[in-house]
């Protein structure tokens, strides 16, 4: 978990949005808890929402903070779903800069748009995570489910 990458104000806002969403059986209490404890509770809540197949209903703020906590190297700045662009920008290679790799969300969106099967999506993400030395299959499968849910929600918002 990348607790240090999470902004405390954004974390509290994400938890408030999650509490207000009605998706939790019991609201997460903010008072008297440090940032690390709040991150743990947000993670547990998001994973329980994912298991209940209600991820598409989760607030974007909570999904963003969860992504930042769990390896999203370049979290996207969320714009309203209708204004969101999914184009992949590449850095200029003539100056020796590396090309920016697409975010997990962008990768999932491209695969869903292309009509890839769940097996193909899982295989693609397994390769991506294995390149980053993450081999826990259950973790990868849960992340794939999250990113596919986000991609489907983004596609539905564009219709």
C-alpha positions as CSV (number, residue, x, y, z in Angstrom):
1,X,0.0,0.0,0.0
2,X,1.4,3.4,-1.0
3,X,0.1,5.4,2.0
4,X,2.6,8.2,1.4
5,X,1.3,8.9,-2.1
6,X,-2.2,9.6,-0.8
7,X,-3.2,13.1,0.0
8,X,-4.9,13.2,3.5
9,X,-7.6,15.6,2.4
10,X,-8.4,13.5,-0.7
11,X,-8.5,10.4,1.5
12,X,-11.0,12.0,3.9
13,X,-13.1,13.2,1.0
14,X,-13.1,9.8,-0.6
15,X,-14.2,8.2,2.7
16,X,-17.0,10.7,3.1
17,X,-18.2,10.1,-0.4
18,X,-18.1,6.4,0.2
19,X,-20.0,6.8,3.5
20,X,-22.6,8.9,1.7
21,X,-23.0,6.4,-1.2
22,X,-25.0,3.9,0.9
23,X,-22.8,1.0,-0.3
24,X,-21.3,0.3,3.2
25,X,-23.1,-1.6,5.9
26,X,-21.3,0.5,8.5
27,X,-19.8,4.0,7.8
28,X,-16.1,4.4,8.2
29,X,-15.4,6.6,11.2
30,X,-12.9,9.4,10.5
31,X,-12.3,10.8,13.9
32,X,-9.3,9.7,15.9
33,X,-7.7,7.7,13.1
34,X,-4.3,8.2,11.4
35,X,-3.9,8.2,7.7
36,X,-2.6,4.6,7.6
37,X,-5.6,3.3,9.4
38,X,-8.0,5.2,7.2
39,X,-6.2,3.8,4.1
40,X,-6.6,0.3,5.4
41,X,-10.3,0.8,6.1
42,X,-10.9,2.4,2.6
43,X,-9.1,-0.6,1.1
44,X,-11.3,-3.1,3.0
45,X,-14.4,-1.2,2.1
46,X,-13.5,-1.1,-1.6
47,X,-12.7,-4.8,-1.7
48,X,-16.0,-5.6,0.0
49,X,-17.9,-3.5,-2.6
50,X,-16.0,-5.3,-5.3
51,X,-16.9,-8.7,-3.9
52,X,-20.6,-7.5,-3.8
53,X,-20.4,-6.6,-7.6
54,X,-21.3,-3.0,-6.8
55,X,-18.1,-1.4,-7.9
56,X,-19.7,0.5,-10.7
57,X,-21.7,2.4,-8.0
58,X,-18.6,3.4,-6.0
59,X,-17.8,7.1,-6.0
60,X,-15.0,8.1,-8.3
61,X,-13.1,9.7,-5.5
62,X,-12.9,6.5,-3.6
63,X,-11.8,4.5,-6.7
64,X,-9.1,7.1,-7.4
65,X,-7.7,7.0,-3.9
66,X,-7.8,3.2,-3.9
67,X,-5.9,3.2,-7.3
68,X,-3.3,5.5,-5.8
69,X,-2.9,3.2,-2.8
70,X,-2.5,0.1,-4.8
71,X,0.0,0.7,-7.5
72,X,-1.5,3.1,-9.9
73,X,1.7,4.9,-10.8
74,X,0.1,7.8,-12.7
75,X,-3.4,8.3,-11.3
76,X,-5.6,10.2,-13.7
77,X,-7.1,13.5,-12.6
78,X,-10.8,12.8,-12.7
79,X,-12.9,15.0,-14.9
80,X,-16.6,14.6,-15.2
81,X,-17.3,11.3,-17.0
82,X,-18.7,13.1,-20.0
83,X,-15.6,15.2,-20.4
84,X,-13.1,12.4,-19.9
85,X,-10.7,11.7,-22.7
86,X,-9.0,8.3,-23.1
87,X,-6.3,9.2,-25.6
88,X,-2.8,8.0,-24.8
89,X,-0.3,10.9,-24.8
90,X,3.2,10.0,-25.7
91,X,6.3,11.9,-24.5
92,X,8.7,13.2,-27.2
93,X,11.2,10.5,-27.8
94,X,13.6,12.8,-29.7
95,X,14.8,14.3,-26.4
96,X,15.5,10.9,-24.8
97,X,12.4,10.8,-22.7
98,X,10.6,7.5,-22.2
99,X,7.2,7.0,-23.7
100,X,4.5,7.1,-21.0
101,X,2.9,3.8,-20.6
102,X,-0.9,3.8,-20.5
103,X,-2.5,3.7,-17.1
104,X,-4.3,0.6,-15.9
105,X,-7.7,2.3,-16.6
106,X,-6.7,3.3,-20.1
107,X,-5.5,-0.3,-20.8
108,X,-8.8,-1.7,-19.5
109,X,-10.8,0.8,-21.6
110,X,-8.9,-0.1,-24.8
111,X,-9.5,-3.9,-24.1
112,X,-13.2,-3.5,-23.3
113,X,-13.7,-1.3,-26.4
114,X,-12.0,-3.9,-28.5
115,X,-14.3,-6.6,-27.2
116,X,-11.6,-8.6,-25.5
117,X,-12.7,-11.7,-23.6
118,X,-12.3,-11.8,-19.8
119,X,-9.5,-14.3,-20.2
120,X,-7.6,-12.0,-22.7
121,X,-8.0,-9.0,-20.3
122,X,-6.8,-11.1,-17.3
123,X,-3.8,-12.3,-19.4
124,X,-2.9,-8.8,-20.4
125,X,-3.0,-7.5,-16.9
126,X,-1.1,-10.5,-15.6
127,X,1.7,-9.7,-18.0
128,X,1.7,-6.0,-17.0
129,X,1.8,-6.8,-13.3
130,X,4.4,-9.6,-13.7
131,X,6.6,-7.0,-15.5
132,X,6.3,-5.0,-12.3
133,X,7.1,-8.0,-10.1
134,X,3.6,-8.5,-8.8
135,X,2.5,-12.1,-9.2
136,X,-0.3,-12.5,-6.7
137,X,-3.1,-13.9,-9.0
138,X,-5.9,-13.1,-6.6
139,X,-4.8,-9.5,-6.4
140,X,-4.4,-9.2,-10.1
141,X,-7.9,-10.7,-10.7
142,X,-9.5,-8.3,-8.2
143,X,-7.7,-5.3,-9.9
144,X,-8.9,-6.5,-13.3
145,X,-12.4,-6.5,-12.1
146,X,-12.1,-3.0,-10.7
147,X,-10.5,-1.6,-13.9
148,X,-13.1,-3.4,-16.2
149,X,-15.9,-1.9,-14.0
150,X,-14.4,1.6,-14.4
151,X,-14.0,1.1,-18.2
152,X,-17.6,-0.1,-18.6
153,X,-18.8,2.9,-16.5
154,X,-16.8,5.3,-18.6
155,X,-18.2,3.8,-21.8
156,X,-21.7,4.0,-20.5
157,X,-21.2,7.6,-19.6
158,X,-20.1,8.5,-23.1
159,X,-23.3,7.1,-24.7
